[in-house]
Amino acid sequence: SIAGQDYAGKLRVIVVDDGSANRDLLGPVHKIYASDPRFRIILMAKNVGKRKAQIAAIRSSSGDLVLNVDSDTILAVDVVTKLVSKMQDPD
């Protein structure tokens, strides 16, 4: 759902594969998103846990807003637009 966001600004998505046991099966998915300039995929050599995977993503980010979602999170198409709008004008 993050790929379908309607946000018109610069959107960067950092995907962390935390040492998936089924990485061979996920290869085609990684390849699809690797060709999208908005996406960056970090492949952890081994499973380091959710918090360390999040830290890896945050450290490689450069934006003003960091939104953490899990692989099973489904976002409305306007979530990023609304969050950015609220951050720019909190009233």
PDB file as gemmi writes it, atoms N, CA and C in Angstrom:
CRYST1    1.000    1.000    1.000  90.00  90.00  90.00 P 1                      
ATOM      1  N   SER A   1       0.812  -1.205   0.000  1.00  0.00           N  
ATOM      2  CA  SER A   1       0.000   0.000   0.000  1.00  0.00           C  
ATOM      3  C   SER A   1       0.852   1.263   0.000  1.00  0.00           C  
ATOM      4  N   ILE A   2       2.100   1.160   0.446  1.00  0.00           N  
ATOM      5  CA  ILE A   2       2.963   2.341   0.447  1.00  0.00           C  
ATOM      6  C   ILE A   2       3.312   2.759  -0.983  1.00  0.00           C  
ATOM      7  N   ALA A   3       3.385   1.811  -1.895  1.00  0.00           N  
ATOM      8  CA  ALA A   3       3.699   2.132  -3.292  1.00  0.00           C  
ATOM      9  C   ALA A   3       2.565   2.893  -3.959  1.00  0.00           C  
ATOM     10  N   GLY A   4       1.355   2.794  -3.440  1.00  0.00           N  
ATOM     11  CA  GLY A   4       0.201   3.449  -4.038  1.00  0.00           C  
ATOM     12  C   GLY A   4      -0.153   4.789  -3.427  1.00  0.00           C  
ATOM     13  N   GLN A   5       0.739   5.370  -2.637  1.00  0.00           N  
ATOM     14  CA  GLN A   5       0.448   6.649  -2.001  1.00  0.00           C  
ATOM     15  C   GLN A   5       0.273   7.754  -3.034  1.00  0.00           C  
ATOM     16  N   ASP A   6      -0.657   8.674  -2.752  1.00  0.00           N  
ATOM     17  CA  ASP A   6      -0.922   9.779  -3.679  1.00  0.00           C  
ATOM     18  C   ASP A   6      -0.060  11.007  -3.392  1.00  0.00           C  
ATOM     19  N   TYR A   7       0.881  10.900  -2.503  1.00  0.00           N  
ATOM     20  CA  TYR A   7       1.728  12.024  -2.120  1.00  0.00           C  
ATOM     21  C   TYR A   7       2.499  12.542  -3.327  1.00  0.00           C  
ATOM     22  N   ALA A   8       2.413  13.858  -3.561  1.00  0.00           N  
ATOM     23  CA  ALA A   8       3.032  14.457  -4.748  1.00  0.00           C  
ATOM     24  C   ALA A   8       4.488  14.864  -4.517  1.00  0.00           C  
ATOM     25  N   GLY A   9       4.919  14.894  -3.270  1.00  0.00           N  
ATOM     26  CA  GLY A   9       6.295  15.278  -2.966  1.00  0.00           C  
ATOM     27  C   GLY A   9       7.252  14.112  -3.131  1.00  0.00           C  
ATOM     28  N   LYS A  10       8.466  14.325  -2.647  1.00  0.00           N  
ATOM     29  CA  LYS A  10       9.494  13.283  -2.746  1.00  0.00           C  
ATOM     30  C   LYS A  10       9.233  12.213  -1.686  1.00  0.00           C  
ATOM     31  N   LEU A  11       8.999  11.005  -2.141  1.00  0.00           N  
ATOM     32  CA  LEU A  11       8.733   9.881  -1.250  1.00  0.00           C  
ATOM     33  C   LEU A  11       9.854   8.869  -1.387  1.00  0.00           C  
ATOM     34  N   ARG A  12      10.466   8.526  -0.260  1.00  0.00           N  
ATOM     35  CA  ARG A  12      11.496   7.496  -0.238  1.00  0.00           C  
ATOM     36  C   ARG A  12      11.009   6.391   0.674  1.00  0.00           C  
ATOM     37  N   VAL A  13      11.092   5.171   0.205  1.00  0.00           N  
ATOM     38  CA  VAL A  13      10.652   4.015   0.973  1.00  0.00           C  
ATOM     39  C   VAL A  13      11.855   3.107   1.182  1.00  0.00           C  
ATOM     40  N   ILE A  14      12.150   2.835   2.429  1.00  0.00           N  
ATOM     41  CA  ILE A  14      13.261   1.948   2.757  1.00  0.00           C  
ATOM     42  C   ILE A  14      12.663   0.646   3.268  1.00  0.00           C  
ATOM     43  N   VAL A  15      12.932  -0.417   2.551  1.00  0.00           N  
ATOM     44  CA  VAL A  15      12.426  -1.742   2.904  1.00  0.00           C  
ATOM     45  C   VAL A  15      13.586  -2.538   3.487  1.00  0.00           C  
ATOM     46  N   VAL A  16      13.383  -3.075   4.685  1.00  0.00           N  
ATOM     47  CA  VAL A  16      14.418  -3.888   5.317  1.00  0.00           C  
ATOM     48  C   VAL A  16      13.958  -5.337   5.327  1.00  0.00           C  
ATOM     49  N   ASP A  17      14.736  -6.183   4.675  1.00  0.00           N  
ATOM     50  CA  ASP A  17      14.517  -7.627   4.737  1.00  0.00           C  
ATOM     51  C   ASP A  17      15.415  -8.122   5.860  1.00  0.00           C  
ATOM     52  N   ASP A  18      14.800  -8.464   6.977  1.00  0.00           N  
ATOM     53  CA  ASP A  18      15.537  -8.822   8.184  1.00  0.00           C  
ATOM     54  C   ASP A  18      15.950 -10.290   8.178  1.00  0.00           C  
ATOM     55  N   GLY A  19      16.744 -10.660   7.183  1.00  0.00           N  
ATOM     56  CA  GLY A  19      17.272 -12.017   7.105  1.00  0.00           C  
ATOM     57  C   GLY A  19      16.215 -13.065   6.831  1.00  0.00           C  
ATOM     58  N   SER A  20      15.295 -12.773   5.928  1.00  0.00           N  
ATOM     59  CA  SER A  20      14.217 -13.717   5.611  1.00  0.00           C  
ATOM     60  C   SER A  20      14.757 -15.095   5.272  1.00  0.00           C  
ATOM     61  N   ALA A  21      14.118 -16.106   5.835  1.00  0.00           N  
ATOM     62  CA  ALA A  21      14.492 -17.491   5.525  1.00  0.00           C  
ATOM     63  C   ALA A  21      14.095 -17.853   4.097  1.00  0.00           C  
ATOM     64  N   ASN A  22      13.083 -17.175   3.571  1.00  0.00           N  
ATOM     65  CA  ASN A  22      12.583 -17.463   2.224  1.00  0.00           C  
ATOM     66  C   ASN A  22      13.011 -16.384   1.229  1.00  0.00           C  
ATOM     67  N   ARG A  23      14.205 -15.879   1.372  1.00  0.00           N  
ATOM     68  CA  ARG A  23      14.681 -14.781   0.522  1.00  0.00           C  
ATOM     69  C   ARG A  23      14.660 -15.137  -0.957  1.00  0.00           C  
ATOM     70  N   ASP A  24      14.901 -16.406  -1.299  1.00  0.00           N  
ATOM     71  CA  ASP A  24      14.847 -16.823  -2.706  1.00  0.00           C  
ATOM     72  C   ASP A  24      13.460 -16.587  -3.290  1.00  0.00           C  
ATOM     73  N   LEU A  25      12.434 -16.839  -2.501  1.00  0.00           N  
ATOM     74  CA  LEU A  25      11.064 -16.617  -2.968  1.00  0.00           C  
ATOM     75  C   LEU A  25      10.738 -15.132  -3.064  1.00  0.00           C  
ATOM     76  N   LEU A  26      11.378 -14.325  -2.234  1.00  0.00           N  
ATOM     77  CA  LEU A  26      11.122 -12.886  -2.225  1.00  0.00           C  
ATOM     78  C   LEU A  26      11.937 -12.140  -3.275  1.00  0.00           C  
ATOM     79  N   GLY A  27      12.905 -12.796  -3.888  1.00  0.00           N  
ATOM     80  CA  GLY A  27      13.758 -12.161  -4.886  1.00  0.00           C  
ATOM     81  C   GLY A  27      13.005 -11.398  -5.961  1.00  0.00           C  
ATOM     82  N   PRO A  28      11.969 -12.003  -6.576  1.00  0.00           N  
ATOM     83  CA  PRO A  28      11.216 -11.265  -7.597  1.00  0.00           C  
ATOM     84  C   PRO A  28      10.549  -9.997  -7.054  1.00  0.00           C  
ATOM     85  N   VAL A  29      10.085 -10.050  -5.824  1.00  0.00           N  
ATOM     86  CA  VAL A  29       9.467  -8.866  -5.208  1.00  0.00           C  
ATOM     87  C   VAL A  29      10.526  -7.797  -4.985  1.00  0.00           C  
ATOM     88  N   HIS A  30      11.670  -8.187  -4.452  1.00  0.00           N  
ATOM     89  CA  HIS A  30      12.771  -7.235  -4.257  1.00  0.00           C  
ATOM     90  C   HIS A  30      13.154  -6.591  -5.585  1.00  0.00           C  
ATOM     91  N   LYS A  31      13.203  -7.390  -6.635  1.00  0.00           N  
ATOM     92  CA  LYS A  31      13.613  -6.894  -7.952  1.00  0.00           C  
ATOM     93  C   LYS A  31      12.626  -5.854  -8.489  1.00  0.00           C  
ATOM     94  N   ILE A  32      11.340  -6.102  -8.322  1.00  0.00           N  
ATOM     95  CA  ILE A  32      10.317  -5.151  -8.786  1.00  0.00           C  
ATOM     96  C   ILE A  32      10.513  -3.794  -8.123  1.00  0.00           C  
ATOM     97  N   TYR A  33      10.653  -3.797  -6.806  1.00  0.00           N  
ATOM     98  CA  TYR A  33      10.772  -2.526  -6.092  1.00  0.00           C  
ATOM     99  C   TYR A  33      12.154  -1.909  -6.224  1.00  0.00           C  
ATOM    100  N   ALA A  34      13.164  -2.708  -6.472  1.00  0.00           N  
ATOM    101  CA  ALA A  34      14.512  -2.169  -6.675  1.00  0.00           C  
ATOM    102  C   ALA A  34      14.573  -1.302  -7.926  1.00  0.00           C  
ATOM    103  N   SER A  35      13.685  -1.555  -8.887  1.00  0.00           N  
ATOM    104  CA  SER A  35      13.673  -0.750 -10.112  1.00  0.00           C  
ATOM    105  C   SER A  35      12.866   0.539  -9.950  1.00  0.00           C  
ATOM    106  N   ASP A  36      12.195   0.706  -8.817  1.00  0.00           N  
ATOM    107  CA  ASP A  36      11.422   1.920  -8.529  1.00  0.00           C  
ATOM    108  C   ASP A  36      12.339   2.876  -7.765  1.00  0.00           C  
ATOM    109  N   PRO A  37      12.617   4.071  -8.306  1.00  0.00           N  
ATOM    110  CA  PRO A  37      13.575   4.979  -7.666  1.00  0.00           C  
ATOM    111  C   PRO A  37      13.158   5.445  -6.274  1.00  0.00           C  
ATOM    112  N   ARG A  38      11.894   5.282  -5.925  1.00  0.00           N  
ATOM    113  CA  ARG A  38      11.444   5.673  -4.586  1.00  0.00           C  
ATOM    114  C   ARG A  38      11.867   4.669  -3.522  1.00  0.00           C  
ATOM    115  N   PHE A  39      12.231   3.463  -3.957  1.00  0.00           N  
ATOM    116  CA  PHE A  39      12.495   2.377  -3.020  1.00  0.00           C  
ATOM    117  C   PHE A  39      13.980   2.084  -2.870  1.00  0.00           C  
ATOM    118  N   ARG A  40      14.348   1.772  -1.649  1.00  0.00           N  
ATOM    119  CA  ARG A  40      15.693   1.264  -1.355  1.00  0.00           C  
ATOM    120  C   ARG A  40      15.495   0.017  -0.506  1.00  0.00           C  
ATOM    121  N   ILE A  41      16.158  -1.056  -0.868  1.00  0.00           N  
ATOM    122  CA  ILE A  41      16.014  -2.312  -0.143  1.00  0.00           C  
ATOM    123  C   ILE A  41      17.311  -2.609   0.596  1.00  0.00           C  
ATOM    124  N   ILE A  42      17.171  -2.851   1.884  1.00  0.00           N  
ATOM    125  CA  ILE A  42      18.304  -3.238   2.717  1.00  0.00           C  
ATOM    126  C   ILE A  42      18.133  -4.713   3.044  1.00  0.00           C  
ATOM    127  N   LEU A  43      19.114  -5.508   2.681  1.00  0.00           N  
ATOM    128  CA  LEU A  43      19.080  -6.943   2.969  1.00  0.00           C  
ATOM    129  C   LEU A  43      20.010  -7.225   4.142  1.00  0.00           C  
ATOM    130  N   MET A  44      19.442  -7.546   5.282  1.00  0.00           N  
ATOM    131  CA  MET A  44      20.242  -7.882   6.457  1.00  0.00           C  
ATOM    132  C   MET A  44      20.818  -9.285   6.256  1.00  0.00           C  
ATOM    133  N   ALA A  45      22.059  -9.482   6.630  1.00  0.00           N  
ATOM    134  CA  ALA A  45      22.720 -10.779   6.453  1.00  0.00           C  
ATOM    135  C   ALA A  45      22.067 -11.870   7.294  1.00  0.00           C  
ATOM    136  N   LYS A  46      21.554 -11.472   8.451  1.00  0.00           N  
ATOM    137  CA  LYS A  46      20.857 -12.421   9.322  1.00  0.00           C  
ATOM    138  C   LYS A  46      19.756 -11.671  10.054  1.00  0.00           C  
ATOM    139  N   ASN A  47      18.864 -12.396  10.664  1.00  0.00           N  
ATOM    140  CA  ASN A  47      17.774 -11.786  11.413  1.00  0.00           C  
ATOM    141  C   ASN A  47      18.343 -11.122  12.662  1.00  0.00           C  
ATOM    142  N   VAL A  48      18.133  -9.811  12.758  1.00  0.00           N  
ATOM    143  CA  VAL A  48      18.634  -9.055  13.907  1.00  0.00           C  
ATOM    144  C   VAL A  48      17.505  -8.533  14.782  1.00  0.00           C  
ATOM    145  N   GLY A  49      16.278  -8.793  14.388  1.00  0.00           N  
ATOM    146  CA  GLY A  49      15.129  -8.341  15.167  1.00  0.00           C  
ATOM    147  C   GLY A  49      14.560  -7.037  14.644  1.00  0.00           C  
ATOM    148  N   LYS A  50      13.314  -6.810  15.005  1.00  0.00           N  
ATOM    149  CA  LYS A  50      12.567  -5.665  14.480  1.00  0.00           C  
ATOM    150  C   LYS A  50      13.228  -4.328  14.809  1.00  0.00           C  
ATOM    151  N   ARG A  51      13.613  -4.108  16.043  1.00  0.00           N  
ATOM    152  CA  ARG A  51      14.177  -2.811  16.433  1.00  0.00           C  
ATOM    153  C   ARG A  51      15.469  -2.502  15.677  1.00  0.00           C  
ATOM    154  N   LYS A  52      16.359  -3.464  15.568  1.00  0.00           N  
ATOM    155  CA  LYS A  52      17.615  -3.215  14.845  1.00  0.00           C  
ATOM    156  C   LYS A  52      17.364  -3.019  13.355  1.00  0.00           C  
ATOM    157  N   ALA A  53      16.377  -3.699  12.812  1.00  0.00           N  
ATOM    158  CA  ALA A  53      16.011  -3.493  11.408  1.00  0.00           C  
ATOM    159  C   ALA A  53      15.461  -2.081  11.218  1.00  0.00           C  
ATOM    160  N   GLN A  54      14.641  -1.622  12.165  1.00  0.00           N  
ATOM    161  CA  GLN A  54      14.117  -0.258  12.100  1.00  0.00           C  
ATOM    162  C   GLN A  54      15.244   0.763  12.201  1.00  0.00           C  
ATOM    163  N   ILE A  55      16.185   0.520  13.085  1.00  0.00           N  
ATOM    164  CA  ILE A  55      17.326   1.428  13.234  1.00  0.00           C  
ATOM    165  C   ILE A  55      18.117   1.507  11.928  1.00  0.00           C  
ATOM    166  N   ALA A  56      18.307   0.377  11.258  1.00  0.00           N  
ATOM    167  CA  ALA A  56      19.014   0.372   9.969  1.00  0.00           C  
ATOM    168  C   ALA A  56      18.281   1.244   8.956  1.00  0.00           C  
ATOM    169  N   ALA A  57      16.961   1.153   8.935  1.00  0.00           N  
ATOM    170  CA  ALA A  57      16.169   1.968   8.006  1.00  0.00           C  
ATOM    171  C   ALA A  57      16.269   3.444   8.355  1.00  0.00           C  
ATOM    172  N   ILE A  58      16.127   3.767   9.623  1.00  0.00           N  
ATOM    173  CA  ILE A  58      16.175   5.172  10.049  1.00  0.00           C  
ATOM    174  C   ILE A  58      17.543   5.775   9.755  1.00  0.00           C  
ATOM    175  N   ARG A  59      18.588   5.028  10.010  1.00  0.00           N  
ATOM    176  CA  ARG A  59      19.942   5.542   9.742  1.00  0.00           C  
ATOM    177  C   ARG A  59      20.182   5.804   8.259  1.00  0.00           C  
ATOM    178  N   SER A  60      19.514   5.077   7.400  1.00  0.00           N  
ATOM    179  CA  SER A  60      19.718   5.297   5.967  1.00  0.00           C  
ATOM    180  C   SER A  60      18.716   6.289   5.389  1.00  0.00           C  
ATOM    181  N   SER A  61      17.847   6.819   6.235  1.00  0.00           N  
ATOM    182  CA  SER A  61      16.859   7.792   5.757  1.00  0.00           C  
ATOM    183  C   SER A  61      17.435   9.201   5.808  1.00  0.00           C  
ATOM    184  N   SER A  62      16.832  10.083   5.028  1.00  0.00           N  
ATOM    185  CA  SER A  62      17.279  11.474   5.014  1.00  0.00           C  
ATOM    186  C   SER A  62      16.103  12.441   5.011  1.00  0.00           C  
ATOM    187  N   GLY A  63      14.906  11.936   5.181  1.00  0.00           N  
ATOM    188  CA  GLY A  63      13.723  12.780   5.119  1.00  0.00           C  
ATOM    189  C   GLY A  63      13.390  13.447   6.436  1.00  0.00           C  
ATOM    190  N   ASP A  64      12.399  14.317   6.386  1.00  0.00           N  
ATOM    191  CA  ASP A  64      11.926  15.014   7.576  1.00  0.00           C  
ATOM    192  C   ASP A  64      10.915  14.187   8.358  1.00  0.00           C  
ATOM    193  N   LEU A  65      10.301  13.233   7.710  1.00  0.00           N  
ATOM    194  CA  LEU A  65       9.275  12.402   8.330  1.00  0.00           C  
ATOM    195  C   LEU A  65       9.630  10.941   8.112  1.00  0.00           C  
ATOM    196  N   VAL A  66       9.627  10.182   9.189  1.00  0.00           N  
ATOM    197  CA  VAL A  66       9.864   8.743   9.096  1.00  0.00           C  
ATOM    198  C   VAL A  66       8.597   8.049   9.560  1.00  0.00           C  
ATOM    199  N   LEU A  67       8.067   7.212   8.713  1.00  0.00           N  
ATOM    200  CA  LEU A  67       6.851   6.457   9.012  1.00  0.00           C  
ATOM    201  C   LEU A  67       7.217   4.984   9.012  1.00  0.00           C  
ATOM    202  N   ASN A  68       7.022   4.346  10.135  1.00  0.00           N  
ATOM    203  CA  ASN A  68       7.353   2.930  10.257  1.00  0.00           C  
ATOM    204  C   ASN A  68       6.101   2.095  10.018  1.00  0.00           C  
ATOM    205  N   VAL A  69       6.187   1.184   9.064  1.00  0.00           N  
ATOM    206  CA  VAL A  69       5.080   0.252   8.815  1.00  0.00           C  
ATOM    207  C   VAL A  69       5.646  -1.158   8.699  1.00  0.00           C  
ATOM    208  N   ASP A  70       4.808  -2.123   8.956  1.00  0.00           N  
ATOM    209  CA  ASP A  70       5.200  -3.520   8.822  1.00  0.00           C  
ATOM    210  C   ASP A  70       4.738  -4.058   7.477  1.00  0.00           C  
ATOM    211  N   SER A  71       5.194  -5.237   7.133  1.00  0.00           N  
ATOM    212  CA  SER A  71       4.867  -5.822   5.831  1.00  0.00           C  
ATOM    213  C   SER A  71       3.373  -6.079   5.655  1.00  0.00           C  
ATOM    214  N   ASP A  72       2.652  -6.215   6.750  1.00  0.00           N  
ATOM    215  CA  ASP A  72       1.214  -6.473   6.646  1.00  0.00           C  
ATOM    216  C   ASP A  72       0.361  -5.230   6.883  1.00  0.00           C  
ATOM    217  N   THR A  73       1.002  -4.059   6.953  1.00  0.00           N  
ATOM    218  CA  THR A  73       0.270  -2.810   7.153  1.00  0.00           C  
ATOM    219  C   THR A  73      -0.372  -2.370   5.847  1.00  0.00           C  
ATOM    220  N   ILE A  74      -1.639  -2.005   5.918  1.00  0.00           N  
ATOM    221  CA  ILE A  74      -2.346  -1.482   4.749  1.00  0.00           C  
ATOM    222  C   ILE A  74      -2.699  -0.029   5.045  1.00  0.00           C  
ATOM    223  N   LEU A  75      -2.176   0.867   4.217  1.00  0.00           N  
ATOM    224  CA  LEU A  75      -2.394   2.297   4.398  1.00  0.00           C  
ATOM    225  C   LEU A  75      -3.398   2.824   3.390  1.00  0.00           C  
ATOM    226  N   ALA A  76      -4.208   3.780   3.818  1.00  0.00           N  
ATOM    227  CA  ALA A  76      -5.049   4.510   2.872  1.00  0.00           C  
ATOM    228  C   ALA A  76      -4.117   5.283   1.938  1.00  0.00           C  
ATOM    229  N   VAL A  77      -4.543   5.529   0.712  1.00  0.00           N  
ATOM    230  CA  VAL A  77      -3.666   6.157  -0.292  1.00  0.00           C  
ATOM    231  C   VAL A  77      -3.231   7.571   0.078  1.00  0.00           C  
ATOM    232  N   ASP A  78      -3.938   8.221   0.986  1.00  0.00           N  
ATOM    233  CA  ASP A  78      -3.623   9.609   1.323  1.00  0.00           C  
ATOM    234  C   ASP A  78      -2.940   9.777   2.681  1.00  0.00           C  
ATOM    235  N   VAL A  79      -2.492   8.707   3.289  1.00  0.00           N  
ATOM    236  CA  VAL A  79      -1.896   8.786   4.625  1.00  0.00           C  
ATOM    237  C   VAL A  79      -0.667   9.694   4.643  1.00  0.00           C  
ATOM    238  N   VAL A  80       0.257   9.511   3.730  1.00  0.00           N  
ATOM    239  CA  VAL A  80       1.478  10.318   3.725  1.00  0.00           C  
ATOM    240  C   VAL A  80       1.132  11.779   3.460  1.00  0.00           C  
ATOM    241  N   THR A  81       0.241  12.042   2.535  1.00  0.00           N  
ATOM    242  CA  THR A  81      -0.180  13.414   2.245  1.00  0.00           C  
ATOM    243  C   THR A  81      -0.745  14.073   3.495  1.00  0.00           C  
ATOM    244  N   LYS A  82      -1.600  13.367   4.208  1.00  0.00           N  
ATOM    245  CA  LYS A  82      -2.208  13.920   5.426  1.00  0.00           C  
ATOM    246  C   LYS A  82      -1.174  14.135   6.527  1.00  0.00           C  
ATOM    247  N   LEU A  83      -0.252  13.198   6.699  1.00  0.00           N  
ATOM    248  CA  LEU A  83       0.780  13.355   7.721  1.00  0.00           C  
ATOM    249  C   LEU A  83       1.678  14.551   7.430  1.00  0.00           C  
ATOM    250  N   VAL A  84       2.098  14.692   6.188  1.00  0.00           N  
ATOM    251  CA  VAL A  84       2.954  15.817   5.814  1.00  0.00           C  
ATOM    252  C   VAL A  84       2.202  17.128   6.014  1.00  0.00           C  
ATOM    253  N   SER A  85       0.949  17.179   5.614  1.00  0.00           N  
ATOM    254  CA  SER A  85       0.133  18.380   5.788  1.00  0.00           C  
ATOM    255  C   SER A  85       0.019  18.749   7.262  1.00  0.00           C  
ATOM    256  N   LYS A  86      -0.209  17.770   8.099  1.00  0.00           N  
ATOM    257  CA  LYS A  86      -0.346  18.004   9.537  1.00  0.00           C  
ATOM    258  C   LYS A  86       0.975  18.466  10.143  1.00  0.00           C  
ATOM    259  N   MET A  87       2.079  17.929   9.665  1.00  0.00           N  
ATOM    260  CA  MET A  87       3.382  18.349  10.185  1.00  0.00           C  
ATOM    261  C   MET A  87       3.703  19.785   9.771  1.00  0.00           C  
ATOM    262  N   GLN A  88       3.262  20.181   8.581  1.00  0.00           N  
ATOM    263  CA  GLN A  88       3.529  21.534   8.097  1.00  0.00           C  
ATOM    264  C   GLN A  88       2.623  22.559   8.760  1.00  0.00           C  
ATOM    265  N   ASP A  89       1.396  22.151   9.099  1.00  0.00           N  
ATOM    266  CA  ASP A  89       0.429  23.052   9.728  1.00  0.00           C  
ATOM    267  C   ASP A  89      -0.342  22.273  10.788  1.00  0.00           C  
ATOM    268  N   PRO A  90       0.207  22.184  12.004  1.00  0.00           N  
ATOM    269  CA  PRO A  90      -0.403  21.347  13.032  1.00  0.00           C  
ATOM    270  C   PRO A  90      -1.777  21.812  13.506  1.00  0.00           C  
ATOM    271  N   ASP A  91      -2.154  23.038  13.215  1.00  0.00           N  
ATOM    272  CA  ASP A  91      -3.473  23.535  13.645  1.00  0.00           C  
ATOM    273  C   ASP A  91      -4.482  23.093  12.662  1.00  0.00           C  
TER     274      ASP A  91                                                      
END                                                                             
